[in-house]
Amino acid sequence: MTASAFDILDLGLMPYPEAWARQKEHHARVADGGRPTLLLVEHPAVLTLGRKAREGENIVVTRDSLAAQGIEVFEVERGGDVTYHGPGQLVAYAIFPVGRRVRDFLRLLEQSVVTALHTLGLPDARPNPGYAGVYVADREVNGLTRHQKICSIGVAVKRDVALHGVGLNVTANLGHFDLIVPCGLTGTQMTSVAREYELRGLGRQASVNAAKQALADAFETTFTGYDWSLPARVSVLSGAAG
């Protein structure tokens, strides 16, 4: 797939280490002036630890328990705490020039997901001020009001180009989020497109393929007019004076 200013590459279901390597390959190419690329992928079940994760203290089961379930853990360079990826979660890695516009870039990622979710029939999708990610309306759970988070966001910027991106729960196994305190947030419950369809009685079938199309279209719309240039880099020449 090709959008107006960037390529879109569908990687299908790919193990996390392979996708991580693909990210780095595309990142190096874009940092050298190549065409920006949006990678769309699902992963087998895996946990990743961002820079705020410390020693993985927000993983609430033992590593042996994770291993018994075939769930690996990787420390990565993105921001944020611990998060989960697995089948039914649409991950979008936006390998885009960013420079110092990190906050603005994060807002554009959020807006892309919000637009896609509106297309998918969830008109209350929104950012949550103070927290990265996308949420739907709060819900009362066992007498307590809980934030309902449907998409996690975490990025890293190296050589002025972004790595990592967003994880949108479409048909993901939400039970796997019980293995962690997602993104280190208490008072937050993870949800998905499928769960929202069911609880709202919408009579719709959630589909990763439909979410891919909605998200690809939303990225193209949201990033219309984006400044795709890389910041100028100053070359410093040194030598001995004669």
Secondary structure, DSSP 8 states (H G I E B T S, - for coil): -B-SSSEEEEEEE--HHHHHHHHHHHHHHHHTT---EEEEEE-SSEEEE-TT-TTTTTB-S-HHHHHHTT-EEEE-SSSSSEEEE-TTEEEEEEE-B-TT-HHHHHHHHHHHHHHHHHHTT-TT-EEETTEEEEEEEEEEETTEEEEEEEEEEEEEEETTEEEEEEEEESS--GGGGGGB-GGG-SSEEE--HHHHHHHTT------HHHHHHHHHHHHHHHTTT-----------------
